[in-house]
Amino acid sequence: MIHEDEYLTNAITRECKDFIRANRDTTFFIMAAYNAPHTPLQAPKDYVNQFQEVEDPVKRVYYAMIKSLDDQIGELLATVRQLGLDKNTLIFFVSDNGGATYTHTTDNEPLRGGKITDFEGGLNVPMIMKWTGHVPSGKHYPHPVISMDIFGTITSVIGIDLPKDRKYDGINLINYMNENNQGSFPHSYLFWNRGNTKAIRSSAYKLVFNSEFSDTLMFDMRHNNLENENVLNDKRDLANDLLYHYGKWEETLTESLWPPLIYYVHEENGKKYYFDN
């Protein structure tokens, strides 16, 4: 058991900085899995005091956690730069899911849903790449990618000779950062599986369905990423095609070890659709 007296966000930064300094002359990998701004909602008093104008005490602490996290990530980036490693270090910043609305700290408006859902409020999260001299500064890539692409990018960049007897998830995102590939879609389909709730996203459409209740929703993501118009009835053939591709992908999965525990109810035009996680 590790006993840590320092605020955990700061402690994670401290350990990462020490590791970077110790390994500055060799290849290293760090996954700084900050818990902030996850529960428990706790922040240093000096950060909470910066948000005295926020009346809601829960949100006041939440905002303080975000500000603290932002400062600590800044310290990490400064350490890389001060050691002269910024031109030789690929950095990703990514959230694991959308805001947890049930904690009453945040919402994901105008997007629908949030954490534990396959709606855009749960899946549409920031991913930022930084690699001085290799990733163009200020570029916005408009097409969907997925966090599994981090593995594909890193292994391609450092030239790891991976075993050939298996298929790997994720692609090299560096290939899509230049001007010539800004219009290219890196994935034909993206998939999600949450117990009975499943989703598939093509370049244009997303299908979300529950295999237990047969509740199904389909959205045209080109024209409405707010997901407030179900186009399933007009796109049945396309929906069946997406279900086919989802089924082929699902055949490659092992059986889930954990049952769904949480239900999310989506209501549209007086009808309720049930999804679980």
Beta strands, then each sheet from edge to edge (+ up, - down):
strand 1: 91-94
strand 2: 127-130
strand 3: 190-194
strand 4: 197-201
strand 5: 205-210
strand 6: 216-220
strand 7: 263-268
strand 8: 271-276
sheet 1: 1+ 2-
sheet 2: 3+ 4- 5+ 6-
sheet 3: 7+ 8-
end
